[in-house]
Amino acid sequence: MNVVFVSPQFPEVYWRFCAALRRNGARALGIGDTPYDNLLPELKGALDEYYWVPDLSDYDQVFRAVAFFSFKYGKVDWIESNNEHWLAQDARLREDFNVLAGPRPHEVATWQSKAAQKPLYAAAGVPTAHQTRLTTFDETRWFIGEMGHFPVFAKPEVGVGSVGARQLTSDDDLRVLLAEHGDVPYVIEQCVEGDICSYDAIVDSQGRPLFENQEEFPPSMADVAQRQLDLSYRSCPDVDPRLAELGRATVRAFGLRSRFVHLEFFRLSHDLLGLGSAGDYVGLEVNARPPGGSTPEMMCWAHGLDVFQAWADMLCFDELRTQPEGTPATCVYAARRDAHRYAHAHEEVLARWGDAVVSCGRVPRALSDDMGDYQYTARFSTSEEADEFVAYVQEGRRLHGDQASG
């Protein structure tokens, strides 16, 4: 089996997908815009061959790379990046090279549109916030009136993370957005208050889950990025049965197959007319790829399962062949920002928490707006220990009797 993996060098942990493919007997062929000499040694060892392109967003360059692999090794069986930024390009390459496995451009376009997702959520029986496309001031103001009042939430129709998202609290905010958004299509949504939870899964060719995970995030990633707050989130040892039910229904309605998926939900903090009661789940957005950064590694630590190998099992065998080892746990991520001052030095964090810390290090600049500048990831048997760890890592240094930022 010939598998072309696009951008295997970013995020850094993605070399583990390629290594898992090779363990399953597949040929792992990488295409990326990082020169070969700058690749991690682990990635070099995980690939059968790497084709460097100066610009990964230049379709002609990437097309030629796939054509080279096809000529040298025979028909390509799979093309994947597991990266939101490249999903549409992956789909176009599949179509041009007649790769049968994986979604086509029209499917990816639907999944990536926050407006096109709405009827699919409805088909799944999953409630979602009321939404309209941003058009004119009067039409948008009418929608806000139907919601009752400000605030509302504005975000690009196609996009990832918190980029471009903002809360509108007044007519002036709406006028500013209309003046600034340019050619970028926006949607306006009813504000929903609650924690963000995700249903993550590796699904087979019939959309059946081979692996499931629940993550819990702060209420607003937009606030984390825009206000430069300290991020923490966690991978849970088990999945709420109601979240699993809604996640599986969403997978079926969206036609997600043979993929790693990351489905985000609100968990309501209070009753909201037309959406549900406190504690109910409301659909937020569907991502047809793994959660970002090093989060797949957090799932490994939370479940004692190599999820990279589980993904490769799905791709190569359409079943799960790797098995969990160890007991489930809470795996928590706590980030710091260079601009903040903290009560406890790096050495103190490691001394205090010892072997519970499974990873720490600088966050790539491309991810730092959301994910912070430096991260500590730790594994605990209870959520209370995880809470204590986050509080310790992010405790601000007191200056002249005041609590420092962070």
ABEGO torsion letter per residue (X at the ends): XBBBBBGAAOBAAAAAAAAAAAAAGBBBBBBBABBAAABBAAAAAABABBBBBABAABAAAAAAAAAAAAAAAEBBABBBAGBAAAAAAAAAAAAAAGBABEBBAAAAAAAABAAAAAAAAAAAGBBBBBBBBBBBAAAAAAAAAAAGBOBBBBBBABEBEABGBBBBABAAAAAAAAAAAEABBBBBBBBBBEBBBBBBBBBBAAGBBABBBBBBBBABAAAAAAAGBBBBBBBBABBBAAAAAAAAAAAAAAGBBGBBBBBBBBBBABBBBGAEBBGBBBBABBBBBBBBEAAAAAAAAAAGBBAAAAAAAAAAAGBBABBBBEBBBBBBBBBBBAABBBABBAAAAAAAAEAABABBEBBBAAAAAAAEABBBBBBBABAAAAAAAAAAAABBBBBGGBBBBX
